[in-house]
Amino acid sequence: MHVAITGSIATDHLMTFDGLFADSLVVEQLDKISLSFLTEDLQVRRGGVAANIAFGMANLGQRPILVGAVGEDFTDYRSWLERHGVDCASVHYSESQHTARFICTTDRDMAQIATFYAGAMSEARDIELAPVAHRVGGLDLVVIGANDPEGMLRHTDECRTRGIPFAADPSQQLAFCDGETIERLVDGAEYLFTNEYESHLACQKTGWSEDELAGRVRVQVKTRGKDGVTVRVRDEEPIEVGIAREVRRADPTGVGDAFRSGFVTGIAAGLPYRRCAELGSMLATYVIETVGTQEYVLGKARFLERLAEAYGADSADEIAPHITCPRP
């Protein structure tokens, strides 16, 4: 199954300040603010929703096709992704802009000052999916993740025009979309991925009820944090799946992307939706346990053991033939 993952590709530059921002802020002088903070460490992490989802799928044995816009500084990142099994041949290179960047400083109280540089991501609107499909012999599913809004709309419209099944995954871009834009991104999708808050936000902006939102797509997948995930398939009873227990909690960044990696891998393998959700939830747990969205390493035996502990031996036995991992 040929699956294209469209969306952001970025690097995260994370720094920590061993003090309090508040100590340097003078309320009466905020209109003249000019500050700098001496940080003690810098962590550069690979990120972006499309790259995170593609990385997770590749670690489970799929060969996802990454579609997004980057700068010439993507060389090392591309090598990392390709080494882990991601097809990067359809990534668009900007001639003038750097790869998107998230630059964030966190103080001792976990207050943050951050800047997001969209950079090359703004050129995602120039990417057409037809050449991607031609190169790989057709696309069976396109995941349309958070990206340049015009790029998201272009990919969605092209999928409808060309009859390519697509999964709508607007995530954080819902905050910047009006109701009409959300309707264009969601209507007619095979799958809709949101968390609980995003689902409420989409309904608020479109005026739809929760049932109307679910009715606009064939399958709605809604993650609910510690309460697990609900999968609603049109004309069927909802499927409820609990979370898999983590060994430790390090950093939740990228958990939603990892869930989508597992769920879409299940779709590609033809697994029932309950198993798709269980696979996604298990992979998401690995991300919670590590700092960085692509720093986890999977061992198949241990992964299946934990899957059986969380969801039963039947789940592990059914999923086992459809996944491979970097380690046995």
C-alpha positions as CSV (number, residue, x, y, z in Angstrom):
1,M,0.0,0.0,0.0
2,H,1.4,3.4,-1.0
3,V,0.8,6.0,1.7
4,A,2.0,9.6,1.3
5,I,2.4,11.6,4.5
6,T,2.1,15.4,3.9
7,G,2.7,18.1,6.5
8,S,5.4,20.0,8.3
9,I,9.1,19.0,8.4
10,A,11.0,20.9,11.1
11,T,13.8,21.0,13.6
12,D,13.3,21.9,17.3
13,H,15.9,24.0,19.0
14,L,15.3,23.6,22.8
15,M,17.1,25.6,25.5
16,T,16.8,25.9,29.2
17,F,17.3,29.0,31.4
18,D,18.2,28.3,35.0
19,G,16.3,31.3,36.2
20,L,12.9,33.0,35.9
21,F,11.8,35.1,33.0
22,A,9.5,37.0,35.4
23,D,12.6,38.4,37.3
24,S,13.7,40.2,34.1
25,L,10.3,41.7,33.1
26,V,9.4,45.2,34.1
27,V,5.6,45.5,33.5
28,E,5.8,49.3,33.0
29,Q,8.5,48.9,30.3
30,L,7.1,46.1,28.2
31,D,6.7,48.4,25.2
32,K,10.5,48.8,25.3
33,I,11.5,45.2,26.0
34,S,15.0,44.1,25.0
35,L,16.2,41.0,26.8
36,S,18.5,38.1,26.4
37,F,19.0,35.0,28.5
38,L,22.1,32.9,29.0
39,T,21.1,29.3,28.5
40,E,23.1,26.3,29.8
41,D,22.2,23.7,27.1
42,L,20.9,23.4,23.6
43,Q,19.1,20.3,22.2
44,V,18.4,20.1,18.5
45,R,15.7,17.6,17.8
46,R,14.1,16.3,14.6
47,G,10.4,17.1,14.3
48,G,7.5,18.2,12.2
49,V,4.3,16.2,12.1
50,A,4.8,14.6,8.7
51,A,8.4,13.6,9.4
52,N,7.3,12.2,12.8
53,I,4.5,10.1,11.4
54,A,6.6,8.8,8.5
55,F,9.5,7.9,10.9
56,G,7.1,5.9,13.1
57,M,5.6,4.0,10.2
58,A,9.0,3.2,8.8
59,N,10.0,1.8,12.2
60,L,7.0,-0.5,12.1
61,G,8.1,-1.8,8.6
62,Q,6.2,0.4,6.2
63,R,7.8,2.5,3.4
64,P,5.9,5.8,3.8
65,I,6.4,8.6,1.2
66,L,7.2,11.9,2.9
67,V,5.8,15.0,1.1
68,G,6.7,18.5,2.4
69,A,8.9,21.5,1.8
70,V,12.4,22.0,3.3
71,G,15.5,24.1,2.8
72,E,19.0,23.0,1.7
73,D,19.8,22.5,5.4
74,F,17.7,19.3,5.3
75,T,20.6,17.1,4.2
76,D,21.5,15.4,7.5
77,Y,17.8,15.1,8.5
78,R,17.0,13.5,5.2
79,S,19.8,11.0,5.6
80,W,18.5,10.0,9.1
81,L,14.9,9.5,7.7
82,E,16.1,7.5,4.7
83,R,18.3,5.3,6.9
84,H,15.2,4.4,8.9
85,G,13.1,3.6,5.8
86,V,11.3,6.8,4.8
87,D,11.0,7.6,1.1
88,C,12.1,11.2,0.8
89,A,12.3,11.5,-3.0
90,S,9.2,13.7,-3.2
91,V,10.3,16.3,-0.7
92,H,10.4,19.8,-2.2
93,Y,13.5,21.9,-1.7
94,S,13.2,25.7,-1.4
95,E,15.9,27.7,-3.2
96,S,15.7,30.6,-0.8
97,Q,14.4,29.5,2.7
98,H,15.6,27.3,5.5
99,T,13.7,24.3,6.9
100,A,11.1,25.3,9.4
101,R,12.3,25.7,13.0
102,F,10.8,25.8,16.4
103,I,13.1,27.8,18.8
104,C,12.1,27.6,22.5
105,T,13.7,28.6,25.8
106,T,12.2,27.2,29.0
107,D,12.8,28.7,32.4
108,R,12.9,27.0,35.9
109,D,9.2,27.4,36.3
110,M,8.5,25.8,32.9
111,A,7.5,29.2,31.4
112,Q,8.5,29.4,27.8
113,I,9.4,32.0,25.2
114,A,9.3,30.5,21.7
115,T,9.4,31.4,18.1
116,F,8.3,29.3,15.1
117,Y,9.9,30.0,11.8
118,A,7.8,28.6,8.9
119,G,10.5,29.1,6.3
120,A,10.4,26.6,3.5
121,M,7.1,25.2,4.8
122,S,5.3,28.1,3.1
123,E,6.2,26.5,-0.2
124,A,4.2,23.3,0.5
125,R,1.4,25.0,-1.5
126,D,3.6,24.5,-4.6
127,I,3.7,20.7,-4.3
128,E,1.4,18.7,-6.6
129,L,0.5,15.1,-5.7
130,A,0.1,13.8,-9.2
131,P,3.9,13.5,-9.9
132,V,4.2,11.7,-6.5
133,A,1.6,9.2,-7.5
134,H,3.1,8.7,-10.9
135,R,6.6,8.1,-9.4
136,V,5.4,5.3,-7.0
137,G,2.7,3.8,-9.2
138,G,-0.3,5.3,-7.5
139,L,-1.3,6.5,-4.1
140,D,-3.7,4.4,-1.9
141,L,-3.9,7.0,0.9
142,V,-2.7,10.5,1.6
143,V,-2.5,11.8,5.1
144,I,-2.9,15.6,5.1
145,G,-1.2,16.8,8.3
146,A,-0.6,20.3,9.7
147,N,1.3,22.4,7.2
148,D,1.1,25.6,5.3
149,P,-2.7,26.1,5.2
150,E,-2.8,26.8,1.5
151,G,-0.8,23.6,1.0
152,M,-3.2,21.6,3.1
153,L,-6.2,22.9,1.0
154,R,-4.4,22.2,-2.3
155,H,-3.6,18.6,-1.3
156,T,-7.2,18.1,-0.1
157,D,-8.7,19.5,-3.2
158,E,-6.4,17.4,-5.4
159,C,-7.2,14.2,-3.6
160,R,-10.9,14.9,-4.1
161,T,-10.4,15.7,-7.8
162,R,-8.2,12.7,-8.5
163,G,-10.2,10.3,-6.4
164,I,-7.4,9.6,-4.0
165,P,-8.5,8.5,-0.5
166,F,-7.2,11.0,2.2
167,A,-7.0,11.3,5.9
168,A,-7.6,14.7,7.4
169,D,-5.3,15.5,10.3
170,P,-5.4,19.3,10.7
171,S,-4.4,19.3,14.4
172,Q,-2.9,22.6,15.6
173,Q,-3.8,24.4,12.4
174,L,-7.5,24.2,13.4
175,A,-6.8,27.2,15.7
176,F,-6.0,29.4,12.7
177,C,-8.7,28.1,10.4
178,D,-12.2,29.5,10.0
179,G,-15.3,27.3,9.7
180,E,-15.3,27.3,5.9
181,T,-11.6,26.2,5.7
182,I,-12.3,23.4,8.2
183,E,-15.2,22.2,6.1
184,R,-12.9,22.1,3.0
185,L,-10.3,20.1,4.9
186,V,-12.7,17.6,6.4
187,D,-15.5,16.9,4.0
188,G,-15.3,13.6,2.3
189,A,-12.2,12.3,4.1
190,E,-11.8,8.6,4.6
191,Y,-10.4,9.3,8.0
192,L,-10.4,12.3,10.4
193,F,-7.8,12.4,13.2
194,T,-8.3,14.8,16.1
195,N,-7.9,15.0,19.8
196,E,-10.9,15.8,22.0
197,Y,-10.2,19.5,22.2
198,E,-9.6,19.8,18.4
199,S,-12.9,18.0,17.8
200,H,-14.8,20.5,19.9
201,L,-13.0,23.4,18.2
202,A,-13.9,22.1,14.8
203,C,-17.6,21.8,15.8
204,Q,-17.5,25.3,17.4
205,K,-16.1,26.9,14.2
206,T,-18.3,25.0,11.7
207,G,-21.5,25.0,13.7
208,W,-21.6,21.2,13.4
209,S,-22.6,18.9,16.2
210,E,-20.3,16.0,17.2
211,D,-22.5,13.6,15.2
212,E,-22.4,15.9,12.2
213,L,-18.6,16.1,12.3
214,A,-18.3,12.3,12.4
215,G,-20.9,12.0,9.6
216,R,-18.7,14.1,7.2
217,V,-16.1,11.3,7.1
218,R,-16.1,7.5,6.9
219,V,-14.0,7.0,10.0
220,Q,-13.4,9.4,12.9
221,V,-10.5,8.8,15.2
222,K,-10.5,10.9,18.3
223,T,-7.8,10.6,20.9
224,R,-8.8,11.5,24.5
225,G,-5.6,11.6,26.5
226,K,-5.6,9.3,29.5
227,D,-9.1,8.1,28.5
228,G,-7.8,6.4,25.4
229,V,-9.2,6.7,21.9
230,T,-12.7,6.5,20.3
231,V,-13.0,5.2,16.7
232,R,-16.4,5.9,15.0
233,V,-17.0,4.1,11.7
234,R,-20.0,5.2,9.8
235,D,-23.1,3.1,10.6
236,E,-21.3,1.0,13.2
237,E,-21.0,1.1,17.0
238,P,-18.1,3.2,18.4
239,I,-14.9,1.4,19.3
240,E,-13.2,2.3,22.6
241,V,-9.6,1.5,23.2
242,G,-7.7,2.4,26.4
243,I,-4.1,3.7,26.6
244,A,-1.1,1.4,27.0
245,R,0.8,1.9,30.3
246,E,4.1,3.7,30.1
247,V,7.2,2.6,31.9
248,R,8.1,6.2,32.7
249,R,6.9,9.6,31.6
250,A,9.6,11.7,30.0
251,D,8.1,14.1,27.4
252,P,4.7,14.0,25.7
253,T,5.8,15.9,22.5
254,G,5.0,13.9,19.4
255,V,2.7,11.4,21.1
256,G,-0.2,12.1,18.7
257,D,2.1,11.7,15.7
258,A,3.2,8.3,16.9
259,F,-0.4,7.2,17.4
260,R,-1.1,8.1,13.8
261,S,1.9,6.2,12.7
262,G,0.6,3.0,14.3
263,F,-3.0,3.5,13.2
264,V,-2.0,4.2,9.6
265,T,0.3,1.2,9.7
266,G,-2.7,-0.9,10.8
267,I,-4.7,0.5,7.9
268,A,-2.0,-0.3,5.4
269,A,-1.8,-3.9,6.8
270,G,-5.6,-4.3,6.6
271,L,-6.1,-4.8,10.3
272,P,-9.4,-4.2,12.1
273,Y,-9.8,-0.6,13.4
274,R,-9.5,-1.8,17.0
275,R,-6.1,-3.3,16.3
276,C,-5.1,-0.1,14.5
277,A,-5.9,1.9,17.6
278,E,-4.1,-0.6,19.8
279,L,-1.0,-0.5,17.6
280,G,-1.1,3.3,17.6
281,S,-1.5,3.6,21.4
282,M,1.4,1.2,22.0
283,L,3.7,3.2,19.8
284,A,2.6,6.5,21.4
285,T,3.7,5.1,24.7
286,Y,7.3,4.7,23.4
287,V,7.4,8.4,22.6
288,I,6.1,9.4,26.1
289,E,9.0,7.5,27.5
290,T,11.7,9.3,25.5
291,V,12.8,13.0,25.0
292,G,12.4,13.8,21.4
293,T,9.9,12.7,18.8
294,Q,12.2,10.3,16.9
295,E,14.5,9.0,19.6
296,Y,12.8,5.8,20.5
297,V,14.1,2.4,19.3
298,L,11.7,-0.6,18.8
299,G,12.5,-4.2,19.5
300,K,9.8,-6.4,18.0
301,A,9.8,-9.0,20.8
302,R,9.5,-6.5,23.6
303,F,7.0,-4.4,21.6
304,L,4.7,-7.4,21.1
305,E,5.2,-8.4,24.8
306,R,4.0,-5.0,25.9
307,L,1.2,-5.1,23.4
308,A,0.0,-8.4,24.9
309,E,0.2,-6.9,28.4
310,A,-1.9,-4.0,27.4
311,Y,-4.5,-5.5,25.1
312,G,-4.2,-9.3,25.3
313,A,-2.4,-12.0,23.5
314,D,-4.9,-12.0,20.7
315,S,-4.0,-8.4,19.8
316,A,-0.3,-9.2,19.7
317,D,-0.8,-12.4,17.7
318,E,-2.9,-10.6,15.1
319,I,-0.6,-7.6,14.7
320,A,2.7,-9.5,14.8
321,P,2.8,-10.7,11.1
322,H,2.3,-7.1,9.9
323,I,5.1,-5.3,11.6
324,T,8.9,-5.4,11.6
325,C,11.1,-3.4,13.9
326,P,14.8,-2.3,13.8
327,R,15.6,-4.8,16.5
328,P,14.3,-8.4,16.9
